[in-house]
Amino acid sequence: MSAATAPGSQALPGLRGVRVLDFGRYVAAPYCAMLLADMGADVIRVERPGGEDDRRLGLKAAHGEAFTFVGLARAKRGITLDLRAGAAARAVLADLVARCDVLLHNFAPSAAGAFGLSYEDVRAARPDVVYLAISCHGSDGPLAQRAGFDPMAQMASGAAALTGYEDGPPVRAGVPWVDFSTGLAGALGILLALRHREATGEGQAVDCALLRTALSYTAPMVAEAVVAGRERPRLGNQAAYVAPSNLYRCRDGAVYVAAVTAGAWRALARLVGEPELADDPELATPEQRFEQRERIDRAIERWTEARSVAEALRELEEARVPSGSYQATSELPDDPQVRAQRMLEYVDLGFDGLGRVPVSASPLRLSRIPLAAGGAPPRVGEHNDDVYRDLLGYGDAQIERLRAQRVI
């Protein structure tokens, strides 16, 4: 199978012809590679014989693999290669790298060196390779060799200090946003490096770090603390320093209302039957309303509690007050906007009861390049013959010898 006919690339001109060697594990690097596959790249996931732990970590589907893995490994080919198997594995790795445009991983720098995946190692096999390394703390500095995951970056960046309620402990977000954001940053870096290679013929290393990504999000809050001397408080669902912006109970659920502009605030005050609030000079600015948010929230919730979610949203929309509903994850496949925008796609895993498993569609939408989620994730070593025989040109005897040696 060539790059032009790989899963997810049949009719996609975006990255068609670009081949990616994916050593990613868990979330950040696999998500980056998934985005590249959505763009039409031929992404080859490499794992040890028997499969990697991220296939089985977390809530599992009936066939024994985690739903997270299913969502992040779709549209990829899958091969096995044990980088711990000495010189024979290093020779196979060099052959693979020589035929790939991009290599990405999220090992700590010391582990990457031990596996022969340092930039110097990889560049020796292909000088113009685009190389992405994702780590927790970055490739240098006193914590470069310390392993870490998304929760450590949320804690270390100050993000957890801003999350939760004022009388409770710091809280990590339930969605690993640092992982996903770092994967997105990695894909952007790869695209920039490929553009540079088109112009100059030169490859380069792209370095992404979970902590760097998270700190790029919390930097404005750092400035507040350092320059203004004010630590942003933990406020639950309430936005900081502006109001009203909170989640309010309805008869059958909850709605989020964010009326922070002057026009929206006046409209909301009239809607909830308290027009005098809009004329109160002590509530003239979002900051003033934030300081008196409990008074305002009580007035809004008296109104929302008397209505269903649908009724509240209809009236809020008619009044042009920004609002939205709270939804559980199980409700999203039937959400009219999700369905209209085709934000979820479905893959068939080939097992009973798993013929229609939701996965994310590409978060990108382009007017001239169609993007698609592609097929199901690969089974362990599913494409070994395609890659080792057809791409690398290995004969049957060589492939069997590698299998017998547990190299692949």
Secondary structure as UniProt FT lines:
FT   HELIX           3..5
FT   TURN            7..8
FT   TURN            10..11
FT   TURN            16..17
FT   STRAND          19..23
FT   HELIX           28..38
FT   TURN            39..40
FT   STRAND          42..47
FT   TURN            49..50
FT   HELIX           53..55
FT   TURN            62..63
FT   HELIX           67..73
FT   TURN            74..75
FT   STRAND          77..80
FT   TURN            83..84
FT   HELIX           87..98
FT   STRAND          102..105
FT   HELIX           109..114
FT   TURN            115..116
FT   HELIX           119..125
FT   TURN            127..128
FT   STRAND          130..135
FT   TURN            142..145
FT   HELIX           150..156
FT   TURN            157..159
FT   HELIX           160..162
FT   TURN            166..167
FT   HELIX           177..200
FT   STRAND          204..209
FT   HELIX           210..227
FT   TURN            236..237
FT   STRAND          245..250
FT   TURN            251..252
FT   STRAND          253..258
FT   HELIX           262..271
FT   TURN            272..273
FT   HELIX           276..279
FT   HELIX           281..283
FT   HELIX           286..291
FT   HELIX           293..304
FT   TURN            305..306
FT   HELIX           309..318
FT   TURN            319..320
FT   STRAND          323..325
FT   HELIX           329..334
FT   HELIX           336..341
FT   STRAND          344..347
FT   TURN            352..353
FT   STRAND          357..360
FT   TURN            380..383
FT   HELIX           385..391
FT   HELIX           396..404
FT   TURN            405..406
//
